[in-house]
Amino acid sequence: MADGSYVFFLPYHLQPPNVETPWIGENQDDEKAKLMYSHAFQGSEYSAFLHDAVYLYLQTLNDTLEEGLDYKNGTLMFERAKGKSFRGVTGNVHLDNHGDREPDYWIWGLKSASAKYEVVMEAKMTNQIQQKIFQVQSIEWKTIDHGPPPDEPICGFNGEKCQESRIDKTVLIVCICMALVMVLLVAGSFNCYRRYKYEKDLVLELWKIKYEDVHKTKKALSRSGSISMLSLCTGMTDDTSNSLNSPSQKVNDYQVFSTIGHYKGMTVTIRQLKKCRITIDRNTQMELKEMREFVHENVNRFIGMSVDERGPMVLTLYCSKGSLQDIIANEDIKLDSLFKSSLITDLIIGMNFIHNSLLKFLGNLKSSNCVIDNRWVLKVTDFGLANLNYCYRNTNPSEYQRFSNILLPNIDRTIQYRSYFTTSSRFEILTTFEITLKPLMEICWHENPIYRPTAAAIKQKILQLQGGRIVKTLLPLDNMIQILEKYANNLEEIVEVRTEALIEEKKKTDRLLYQMLPSPVAEQLKLGMNVQPEIFDSVTICFSDIVGFTKLTSVSTPIQVVDLLNELYSGFDSTISHYDVYKVETIGDAYMVVSGLPIENGLNHAREITDMSLDLLQFADKFEVSFNPEYTLKLRIGLHSGSCAAGVVGRTMPRYCLFGDTVNTASRMESHGKDSRIHISHQTYEILNPTNRYDLTFRGELLIKGKGLQRTYWVQGKKDRRNDGGLESSDQAEKKIDSGNQ
């Protein structure tokens, strides 16, 4: 064993001979012994056992014959042999009561001094005395304590002596399982948080840009100079397909222009999409989010996208050196081998990054979409948005064939680019290339797209051609610029977090403002506009009042009154939220609601207010005053329909107020009403009666202050047979009223 708990022994069942090899005596007689024993052989050790077995049989036979017994009886012979002892060739022979021989053993041990096995113990099982085991010499134990190993395991043969250790193992297993569960819970929680944040980012739509925030300008991307056939051909064919609706990308006086603009302090390039229908589904949102989060040295930054109906457009970061097409067209720029290699490396690294991302779509790859920044780093742009590319007129060659088309003028700027190459012209062009790039160009131009290489394969090939290293040496200034860019990226992340917090706070403020003012009015105030008063021809106003409120307040504390009104009006607010109404204000126990403004709804305002009033009565009947359970709360409600004026009053704390005789009459309807009943005017009755939805009862003529005698009615409730079709229009309702009066 490797731990030294055991030592090797050789047990022998034969008595060791005095001389094992008599022909080796280590003296002058060795040569004579070799001659004497040259033809000798050693007999089998089992012949000695045969001798002793025959001798035992003969002894038993003699004893049987002497006593005159039948020696042919095998059972008798076996019984007579039991207990016999004699000195045999194999040593002392003794048979026990079962007829089995008691053997003698000699135990050999390995001695480290001589490196030989020697007899260390003898087991004389044939001795008649009690001691049967004799130690001849000391045993060299290889254990740690140089003693014999224990005859029993530490924990016993069945582990019965290590119960505490077993409990410790159980606790350890339980702890490990709990730790694994905690790790899984943390991993699951982290995954859920990532999904939540991802969905939240999708909802925020940080990629969306307001059309008004973009200020367009026009600036030359390349200086004056002779323009190559490459730029001319590309500008008149492929690039014009992606031009803006303004003359943005054109050839004019040997200058290539592109529409640029300013967005939040950044200079951006604007790509105006064709005026077609833009559908932003979930997949497109995910793609736009992914594009906005791209951060790579060879991928141009995607700023955002505007989906305004005035023209959808895509904004990317403006690169001051223009595009690769402009660099090739400008003959003043020297394209040495190192510069070419750097541009090609940047291009393939950018392609490989896009292909390995979740986007997996580069898009309209061409020389005009490979832009150069002020550090002469090539960046791919106009990538992604696969489902929106139908807005472009595309020649649809594969991206890897397009890569070869870009590589072509980059190697030799004198070669004219054509959208389609004939087979003969391809081979003519290939002969002008450097011999190292010829195999790469041939495979990129393969007729079968299956055999064209991937971006990763092209990158590997380019690196092999460059000796396995990227031709990119960073100067100290470049290193400093990269550090500043990382710092700017960190600031952008902080701004994004603060922007999200600002958006959440803005939503809270808007919700509070919409609770104070109608939504259309609030939007006008947010834009800094003055809200002009308006006159609405037909609205319905509701006044409600708590019966006996003054008496209740006299026996209640102010805090109890405030809690009562807060609980009651919170329930009222929840109830009226289901109807097309607007709560004007609450003054004490008075609750004022209107329907039909600021957004007119025909004659449906009377029905909305009436249904709401019935629900308010039901809510009041079930309402329980917490500090006075015996008190039964009752409402008195009055309704009136007519015209009124509405507008915002005040600036510090603006209020949306109603003015006109309709407001006063509605208040009179409430004050002349009764407990738990809805009192309506004749004008409201004329609107509700044609609907045949309500049980209306004539109350009589009442003397109303400032109005004289007025016919009023009670709303008993809704009829069992309802007409849920609503009021079709104000003209139809007025015709029904006129026909009813006739």
N, C-alpha and C positions, 0 to 999 in steps of 0.2 A: 504494500500500500504506500501511497505517496506521502502520507502523514507520519509514517514511521511507527504505527501502532502494532505492526506485525513483523515477525522475523521468519526467515525461510528455514525449514527443517526438511530432512529426507528420512522418513521412517523406513527401516529395513526389516523384513521378516526372516532373513537368514542371518546367522551369526557371522560377523565380518571375519574374513580369513586373516591370518597373521601376515601373509605375504600375498598381495594381490597380483603383483607382477614379479615372479621369482627370477625372471631374466634381467631385471634391472636392479642391481644392488649398489650402484654408485661406488664400485671399487675395481680392483684389478681383474676380478673374475667376470666382468661384464662381457668381454669378448668371448670367453669360453661359454658363457650362458647363451650367447646368441647362436653359437654353433650347436649347442646341445638342444636348444628349443627352436631351432630353425624350422623343424618339420612337426612341432607339437601343436596341438589344438586343445582348447579348453572345452570340457563337456558342458552339457546343458545343466543349469541349476535345478531344473525340475526333475532330473534323474534321482536326486537325493530324496525328494518327496516320494517318488515311486518306491525307492528302497524302503523307507520307513513304513509306507502303507503295506507293502508285502510282508515286512517283518511283523507288523501288528496283526495281520491276518494269520500268520503262521503261529504266533503265540496263542491267539484265540483258538486256533484249530487244535493245538496240543492240549490245551486245557479241556476242550470239549471231548476229545478222544479219551483222555485220561479218566474222565468221569463217565464214559460210556454213553454219551449223548449223541444225538443225530446231528452231525456236522452239516448235513444238507438243509437243515432248517435255518433259513436266512434270518428270521426274527430272533431265534435263539442265539445265533452267532452274534447278532448286533447287540443283544442284551449282555452277552458274556464279555464283549469288548469294552463296555462302559467302565470307567475308573481305572483302566490300565495305564501304567507309566513305565517308561524305559528311556534309555539314552540312545538316540538315533543319530543318523548322519546330519540331519538338519537341526540337531540340538535335543534338548529335553522334550519328550513327547508325553503328554498327559491328556486323557480324555475325561470330560466331565460327565455328569449324570445323564446328560442328553446325548452323549456320544459325539460331542463336538470337541475338537482339539483346542486346548488352551495355548495360544501362541505366545512367544516371547518377541519383544521389540527392542530394536536399537535405534536410538534417535541421533541423527547426525546434524551438526550445526556448522555453519560457515564461519571460519576463523579469519579475522581481518589480518592477523599477522602473517599467516602462511598462505592465505587466500585459498585454503583447501577445506573440504568437509572432514570433520572429525567427530567421533562418538562422544556425545555429551551426556546422554542418559540411557539407562537400560531398564526395561520393563519385564521382569521375570514373573510371568503369570503362572509358571509351572512350579514355583517354589511353594513348599508346604507351610513355610513360615508366613507371618502376617505381613511383613514388609516385602513388597513386591517391586517397588520402583527405587532405583539407585541412580544418583547423579554422579557421573564420572568426573566431570570437570564443569567449570562455570560457563554459563550461557551469556553470550554478548547480546543483550537486548538493545534494539535501535530506537526505543521509545524516548520521549523527552526526559523522563525521570530515570531512564536506564533500568526500569523494572518491567516485570511482565504486564501485559495489558489486562484490563479487568475482565473477569469471566462473565460479566453481565453488562449490557448497555447502561448508560447513565440514566436513561428514562425507563429502564426495564425493557423486557422483550415486547410488551404490549403498550408501552407508554404510560403505564399506571403510576409511575413515579414523577411525572412532569405535568400534573394537572394545572398548576399555576402557569407554566409555560404555554400550555395549550390555550388557556384563557387569554394570555397575552397575545397569542397569535390571532385569536378570534377578535380581540379588540383592535389589533393592527389591521385585520382584514376589513372590519367595519369602518375604521377611520379612512382606509384607502378608498372604500366604496363611497363614503360620504364626500371625500375630496373629489372623486370623479364626478359625483352628482353635482357638486358645487361648480366644478369646471364646466360641466355641460350646461348648467343653469346660467352661468355667466356668459358662456358662448352664445346660448340661445337668446339671452337678454340683449347682448351686444348686436346680434344679428337682427333682432326685432327693432332695436333702436336705429340701426343703419337703414332698415327698410322704412321706418317711420320718417327718418330725416330725408330719405330719398323721395318718398311720396310728398313730403312737405315742400321740398325744393321744386318738384314738378308742379305743385299747385301754385307756388309763388311766381313761376314763369319769369325767372330772373333774366332770361334771354330776350324777353320782349322789350322792344324799344318804341317809344312814342315818336310818331312822325314829326311832331312839332319840335322835338329836341335835336333834330338833325338839321344842320345848316350847311347847305350845299355850296361848294365853290368849284372852280375849274382851274387846274394847274397842270403845267407840262411835266411829264414824268421823265423826259429825256431831252437833252440839249439839242440845239440845231446841228445838223450834220447830214452827210449822205446816208440815205436809208437803204438797207440791203433788200434784195429780192425776197429774202426770208420774211422780213417784217411786212413788206408790201403785200406779199401773197397771203400771209397769215392774217393781216389786218383786213384784207378784202374778202376773205372766205370764212375761216373758222371763227376768228375772234369777233367778227361782226355779229355773229349769232348771239353773243352774250352782251351786246352793247346796251347801253341805257336808252331810255326813250329820248333823252337829250343827246346831242352829238358828243359822246363821251370818249369813245375809243375809236379814233379815226386817224387817217393819214392826211395831214394838212401841213403844207410847207415843211415837209420832212420832220415833223414832230408827231409823236404819238401821245394823245391826251387820254386821260381817264377822269371820271367824275370822282372827286374827293370832297370831303366835308369835315365838319367839326362836330364832335359829340362829347359833351361833358369834359371839355378840355383836351380831348384826344383828336388827333388827325386820323381820319379813317378813309378807307376806300369804299365807295358805295356801288354795289351791283344791283341795279334795278331789274327785278324779274318782269317777265312779260305779264301783261294784265290778264291773268287767268285766275280761275277760282283756286284759292289756297285753302286746303283743309288740314287743320292742325289736329291730328288724332293723337292717341297716346304714344304710338311708336315714334311719331315725329317729335313730340315733346321730349321723349327720352333721348332721341338723337340730338336735338338742339341742346339739351342739358349736357350731354357728353361732349359735344363740340365746344361749348363754352368753357368746359373744365380742362380742355387740352392745354398742357404746358410742355412744350418741347422746342428745342432750339431750331429745329428744321421744319416746324409747322407754324404757319402764320396764325396769329391769334384771331379767333372768331369773337367779335364784339357782341353781336346780337342780330336780331331780325325784326323788322316791322311788318305787320300784317294789315296795315291800314288800307282801307278801300281805295285811297288815293294812289296806291301803288305799292305793292310789297317789295321790300328791298332787304339785302343782306349787307351787313357792315363788317369789314375786317380791318385790321390794323394797317395803316399806311406805311409802306416801305419806301424810303426816299430815293433809293438807287433804281427804282423801276423794276421791270421784269427781266427775265433771262432773254426774252426776245429783244428788249431794248439794248441789253448789254452786247448781244451778238451783232445787232444792227449798227451799233456805234463803233466805227472802225478806229476811233481814237483810243479805245481801250485795248490794251495788249493782252491777248489770251495765251499766256504761256502754259506749259504742260502742268506746272504746279497749280496754277489757277484753275485750269480745266478739271484737273483731278479733284480739287477741293469742291468745285460746283457739283460734279457728278456724285461725289461721296455724300454731300449734303442732300442731294435729290433722292438717292436710294435710301438713305437713313430715314428721311421724312416719309417716303412711301412705305417703308417697312414698319414704321411706327403706326401709321394709319391702318395698315392691314392687320397688325397685331392687336389693335384696339377693338372695342365693341362696335365701332362704326363699320369696319371692314369694307369701306367703299370710299375710293379716292375721288371718283367723279370725272370731271372734265379736265383731265391731265393734258397740259400743253405748255409750250414755252412761255406764253403770256400769263399763265397761272403759276409760274415759278418766280416769285418776287425776291429781290435782294435788299437787305436792310443796310444801314449805314456802316455796319462792320463787315460787309461783303459776305454775309452768310445767306445762303439760299434757303428759302422757306416755301413749301408748297401751300397753295391756297385754293379756294373754291372747291372744297371737298365736302362729301356727305350730302344729305338731303336727297336721297335717291328717289323718293316718291315725288319730289318737286322738280326733278330734272326734265320732266316732259315739257316744261315751259321753255327749255332751250332747244335750239336746232342743233342736233348733234350728229357727227359723222359716224359715231359708234365703233371705232376700232378698239381693240382691247387695250387695257392700260399698259400692258407690257410692250405691245407694239408701239404705243404712244411714247413709251420711255425710249425706245430705239429711235423714234422720230425726233425726240428732243436731243438725244445723244449725237445724232447725225450732224446738225449744224454746230454743236458744241465742240466737236472734234475738228471740223473743217468748215469755217464760216462762209467759204466761197460756194458751197453746194446749195443749190436752190431747193427749198422745201416744197413738196407737192402733197396734196391731200391723199393722192393715190399714186403708187409707184407701179410701173410695169415690171414684169419679171426680169427683163433684160436690163433695165436701168438700175435695178437693185444690185445686180452683180457688178455692174460698172461702178456703182458707188462704193461697194464693198472693197474694191481693189484699191481705193484711195485711202482707206483707213490704216491705222497702225495695225500691225500684224497681231498684236495681243488682243485687240478688241474685235477682230473679225469674227471669231467663233461666237462671241456674245451677241453681236449684231445679227448673225445668221439665225441663231436660235430664237431671238426675239421677233424676227420676221417670219417665223415658221408659219406655213399656211394653216396647219392644224393647231388651234389654240391649246389643245391638250399638252402639246410638247413645248409650249412657251414657258419660260422659267417663272417662278414666283419672286416676290420682292426679296424674300430671305435668300433665295438661291442667287439672285443678282448681286445682293450685298456681299455674299460669301465670295462670289467670283471677282468682284471689284477689289475686295480686300486681298485676295490671292494675287491679283495683278499688281497690287501696291506693296507686295511683300508682307502681307498679314498685318499691316498697321494703317490706321486712318491718317491720311495726310491732312493734319490739322494742328498747327502749332499755335498755342495761345501766347500772345504777348502780354506783358504786365498790364497794359491798358485794357486789353480784352478781359483779363481776369478781373480787373476792377469793375468793368462794366457789368460783367456777370454777377458780381456781388451786389451791385446797385440794383440789378434786375430782380435778384432774389429778395432784396429789401422791399422793392416796389411790390412784388407779388405778395409779400407778407402784409403790407399795408392794404392791398386790395382785399385780402381775406378778412382783415379787420373791418374794412368798410362794408363788406358783404354782410358780416354779422350785425353790424350796427344798422345797416339798411333793413335787414329782416326785423330787427327790434323796432325800428321806426315805422315799418309797415304795420306791425301788430298794434302799436300805439295809435297809429292813424285810424285803423279800423275801429278801435275802441272809441276814439273821439267821434268818428262818423256815426257810430251807433248811438252815442249819447246825443249828438246833434239831431239825428233823425227822430229821436224820442221827443225832442222839444219842438221841432218844426217839421212840416211836411217835407217829404224827400225832394220834390221839385224846387221848393223854396230854399231848402238847405243847400242844394247844389248851386243855385244862383248866388247865395251869400258866400259860399266857398270860393267862387270865381271872382269875388269882389264886385259883383253887380248890384245895383239898386233894384229891389223888388218893388215893382209898380203895383199899386192897389188894383184889384179886379172886381168886376160886378158879375155875379153868377145869377142867371135867370131863375133857376129852379134848384133849391136845396131843401133838405129836411133837417130841422134842428131839434134836438132832444135835451130837455132839462129834467133832472131827477133830484129829489130832495128826500132826506131821511125824516120820517114823521116822528115828532117828539124828541128831536135831537137836542134842543135847548134844555129840556127837562132832564135828559140823560146826562148832559155835560155838567149840570148843576150838582149832581150827586157823584161825579167822577173826578179824578185828579187829571191835571193836564197831560201827564204821561199816558194815562189810560186812554184819553181821548185821541192822542196822537197815534198810539198803537192801534186803536180801533179803526181810525180812518186809513191808516197805512195798510192794514190787513184787508179792509173792505175794498179800497180802491185798487189794490194789487189784484184782487179777484176780478174786479170790473175790467181792469186793463187786459187781463188774460182772456176774458170773455169777448170783449170787443175786437180782439186781434183776429177773430175769425170772420170779420165782416169788413166791407168796404166803407169804413168810417174813419173819422179823425177826431181824437179827443182834443177839444179846444183848451179847456182849463178846468180846474177844481177850485172852488172858493168855499172854504168851510165844508159844509155837508152838501153843497151843490155840485153836481156833476154834469158838464156840458159836452155834448157830442154832436157832430154834424156829418152829413153824408152828401156827396155831390160836389165837393170842392176839396182841394184845388184841382183835382182831375174830375171832370164832369162824367157822369154815368147815366145820362138820359133821365128817365123817371124811376130808375131802380133805387134811388136814394131813399124813397119812402119805405119800400119793402125792407131794405137793409136796416134802417133805423127801427122799424117795427119789430123785426125778428130779434134784433139786438135787445130791445126793451123787454120783450117777453123772456129772454134768457136772463136779463138782469133781475127780473122779478123772481124767477126760479132760484137764482143764486141767493137773493136776499132772504127768501123763505127758509133756505137751508142754513143760512149764516147764523153762527152762535157767538154772542158776545162773551169773550173769555172771562172778563171780570164781573159779569152779571148774566149768568146763564138763563135766568128767568125772563130776561127782557127779550121781547119779540121784535126784531127789526123789520120795519115796513118802509117801502118806497112809495113816493108819489111822483109819477112821470107824466110829462106833458110834451106833445109833439105838434109841430106846425111846419108847413111847407110854403115856400115862397122864394123871393129873390133877396139877396143880401150882398154887401160889399165885404171884401177881405183884404188884409194887407199886414205887413210887418211893422210893428210899432216899437221904437227904441233901438239903440245900438249897443249899449253896455250889456243889457240883458234883453235881447229882442224877443217879442211875443207876436204870435200870429193871431190877430184879433178879428172878430166879425162885427159888422155894423149894419143897422137897418131895422125896419119895423118887424121883420120876420123874427129877429132875436127877441124883441120885446113881447111879441105875441106868443112865442113858444114859452117864454117865462110865465106869461099869464095863464097859459094852459096848465102849466105845472102847479101854480099857486091855487087855481080853482079846481084842481083835481081832488081825488080821494085816495085813501090808503090802499096800497097794493093794486092800483088800477092805472090804466094808461088812458090819458085824456088827450084826444086829438081834435084839431080844428076841421072845419068844413073843407078847406083846401087839401089837407092831407087825406081826408075821407074820399074826395073825388079822385085821388090817385090810387088809393088802395082798393076801393070798391070794385072797379072793373077787373081786378085780378082774381076775384072770387077765392081768395086764399084765407081771408080772416072773417071772424064772426064780429061784425060791427053793429053796435046798438046806438040808436039816436038818444041823446041825453036830454036835449031841449035847447032852448035859446037862453044864453047867459049874457048879462050886461058886462062887457069887458071894457076896462078903463081905456079911453081913447079910441075905442073901436065900436062902441054901441052894442046893440044886440047881435050876438053871433051864434050860429048853429054849431053845436059841438057833439062829439060822439065818444063812445067807449070802445076800446078794443078788448073784446072778451077772450080772445085767443085765436088759434088757427082752426080752420075747418078740417074735418076728417078727410074730405076729398080735396087733395091739393093739386094745384096747377103749377108744377115746377118749371114750366117753360119760361117764366120770368116775364118782364115787360119788354115787348119787342122794341119799341121805340117811342119817343115822346109824341110823335104825330099820331101813331096808332092809338095810344092811350087817350089822347085828346079827342079823337073821333069817337071812341067808346063813351067818353064822358058826355060829349055833346048829344049823342044818340040817347043816352040815359036820361039827360035833362029834358029832351023833347018828349 
